Amino acid sequence: MRKASTVDEPKHPPPPSSLLVALELRAPWELWSVIPSWPLLSRAPAGDGHPVIVFPGLSASDGSTLPIRGFLQNLGYDVSGWNQGYNFGPRAGILDTAKRQVQDTFEASGEQVSLVGWSLGGIYARELAKELPLCVRSVITLGTPFTGSHRSTNAWRLYELTSGRDIAQELAKFDLPQAPPVPTTSIYSRTDGVVTWNASIQAPCKKNPHTENVEVFASHIGLGLNPSAWWALADRLSQPAGKWRRFERRNALQRMVFPDPNRKA
């Protein structure tokens, strides 16, 4: 007797393996690698002074983004954190406060704001840009899972624990894979131990051709501390408003540090 047919659930990439999870322990070395990399980092494109807001990842605070904010300030940007303590998910008032911060920064400076988001912070950056495209100059995310299933990450249970929310119900409120209507860059790593790299790939978007994916060698916890991610971030932020171009691997060193994101898995 044949069994009744069942509807197959959509297949999504599995979360990172236990080996990649273990490799997250390299994050402190990524920060220390900034020291020998500084002669090259000091040659990163200078900023034009426009405002930048950096959003931290899940269960992290502005303290986690101090190194990257210091780097961007050194380049000449007007940088600020999100100023809302620890990021335990979009609890009541969180997104509204972030939205007001973007609007207030735009009005006070008279310039569009670039939004940088690490992991969950990148979800905030992308969604805020969708709501406030006139206020946002660009969006750059670091290891942000915006495609596929939440089960493609090793952090979804932590999200539910810290936020007190059902992640599936939360995701149903947003069209996360849809790119913001502003220049958008996803910086990701195939050796990410928290978010499977496929979940950070922005598919081509007809409504916004100014999207791209930039691959680096990094852990998830170390993405915001990694010299190659810093260089890519500086390069993307330095583009003049209205003159976006794709990230270029210009020389042999950059082709070694930044793998071809279009290569086969």
N, C-alpha and C positions, 0 to 999 in steps of 0.2 A: 504494500500500500504506500502510495507516494505521500510524502509529508506536504502539508500546506505550504505554499510559497510564501516567502517573507520578503519584505522590501529591504534591500541592502542599504546600509548606512553609507554615506559618502566616505570615500577613502581619503585620508589626509596623511601627510608625512608624520612618522612617529616622532616623539620628543627626542632630544639628543641622548646618546647612549651614556651608560655609566662611565665609560672612559672619558668622554668629553666633560661630564660633570666633574670628574676628578681633576681634569686639566684646568678647572676654574681656579685652582690653587695657585696658578701662575700670575694672577692679577697683581700682587705686590711687585713682582719683578717687572711687570709692564710699566708701572709707575716709576720704578727706579731706572728703567731704560730711558726715561726722559733726559737724565743727566748726560749720558754719552751722546744722545741724539740732539742735544741742545744746539750745537753749532749749525746743524741743518734746520732745526725748527726755527731758529732765530732769523732764517732767511725766508720764512713763510710770508706770503703776500700780506702787506700791511692793511689794516682796516680803514674804513672811511668815517668811523665814528658813529655809525647808525646804531640804534638800540637793538640789543639781543637779550632775549629771555631764555633761560635754561631750566628745563623741567626735569626733576630727578626721577629715578625708577621706583618700582614697587618697594615699599618699606624703607625707602631712603629719604634723606632730607637734603637741604641746600648744602650741608656739609660735604656730601658725596661729590658735589659738582664744583667745589672750591678750586681744585687744580685746573679744570678745564676753563672755568670762568677767569681764573688768574691769567691763563695763557691768552685768552681772547682780549682781556683788558690790556695786557702787554702789547697786543697788536693794534690797540687803539679803538676798540669798540666800547660802547656804553652798555655794560653787561649787568644784568641783575638775575637773582634766583627767583623762584616762584613765591617765596615768602609765606608758605602755608605749612611749615613744619614737615612732619613725615608724610609721605605719600602712601596712604592706606586705601587708595582707590577713590573713585568719584563720589564720595559721601555728600550729604546734603550741603549745598552751598559752595562746594569745591570748584566746580566748573564755572559757576556764575562769578566767583571771585577772580578766577583766572581770566575770564572774559573781560571783566572790568579792568584788570591789570593791563591787558593788551590795549584796550581802548584808551585808558588813561595815559599809557606810555606813548601811544601814537599821537594823542592830542597835545601832550606836554612837549614832545620833541619836534612835532611837525614832520616826522619821518615815519615811513613804514617800519615795522618791527620784524626782525628775523626770529623765528622760534626754533630752538634746539631742544630735542627731547630724547632722553635715554630710556630705552625699554618702554614701560608704561607711560612715562613722560612724553614719549613720542606720539602715543595715541592722543594725548591732550593737545599736543602741538598741531597734529593733522586735523583734528576735529575743530579746533579753534580757528584754524585757517579757513576751513569750509564755511564757518559762520561769519568770519570777519575778513574776507578777501581784500577789502580796500585798506585794511590796517596792517596786513601782513606782507612782507617783502619776499620771504622764502621760508621753507621748512626743511630742517635737516634732522633725521632721526638716527639713533644709534641702537641697533639690535632690537628694533620695535616689531612686535608680531601683529601685523595688520591683515594678513591673509590666512585662509585655511581655518582649521579648528583650534580652539583654545587648548585642546589636548595635544597639540604639536609643541607645547612648551612644558617645562618642568616646574612652572610657577603658578599654574592655575589654582591648585589647592591652597597655596599661600595667599593668593588673591582673595579667595572666598573666606579664608580664615581671618584675614586682617580687615577686609572691607565689610564682612557680614552680608555679602550679596551673592546671589546666584549668578555665576559668570555667563551662563547661557542666556539668561533673561537680560543681562546687561548688554550683551553683544547684539541682541535682537533690536536694540534701540538705535543702532548706528550702522551705516554702510562703511565699515572700516576699509575694505579693499579699494574703494573709490578714492582716487588721488585728490588732494586739495587743488583748487584752481589757481595755484601759485607755483613757482619753481620748487620742486620737491626732490630731495635726495635721501635715499635710504643707505646708510652705511651699515654693513653687516659682516659677519664672519662665519665661514663654514665650520669653524671649530668652536662655535658658541655652545656652551654646555647648558644653557637655560632655554633658549629659543632656537628651534630648528631653523636653519638658515633660509629654507624655502619660504617660511612664514614672513620673512622680511623683504621679499622680492616684489617690487612694484611692477605690475603688468603694464604694458603700453596702454596709454590712455588717449583716445581721440580728442576728448574735450581739453586735455592738457598735455601737449607733447613735451613740455618742459619737466619731465620726470626722468629719474635715473637711479641705478643701483651701483654702489661703490663697495667693492670687497676689500677687506683688510684681514691680516692675521691677528686675531685677538680672542681673548675670552670674553664672556658676556659681562662679568663683573669688571673686567679691565678695559672695556671699550671706551669708557670716558677718561681713561688714564693712559691710553695707548698712543705713542708718538705718531704712528701712521694715521690713526683716526683723527688726531689733532691736525695733521697736515691737510688731510682731505677736508676737514671742517673749515680750516682757514682759507683754503682755496675756494671753496663754495661760497663762503660769506663775502669774499673780496670782489665778487662780480658786481659791476655797476648795475644799478636798478634798471630793468628793462633790457639788459644785454646778456641774458643768460646763455651759457654754452655748456656743453657736456664736459664732464671731467675727463681730462686727457692724461694718459700715461706717457709722458713726453720723452723719457730717456730710459736707458737700460736699468738704472736703479729703481725708478718708479715702476717699471714693468715687473720688477722682482718683488717690490714691496706691495704693489697693488695688483693682484691677479686679474686676469681677464674674467669679468663677471659672466660673460656669455659662454664660457667653456662648459663642456659637458660635465655632469656630476661624476 
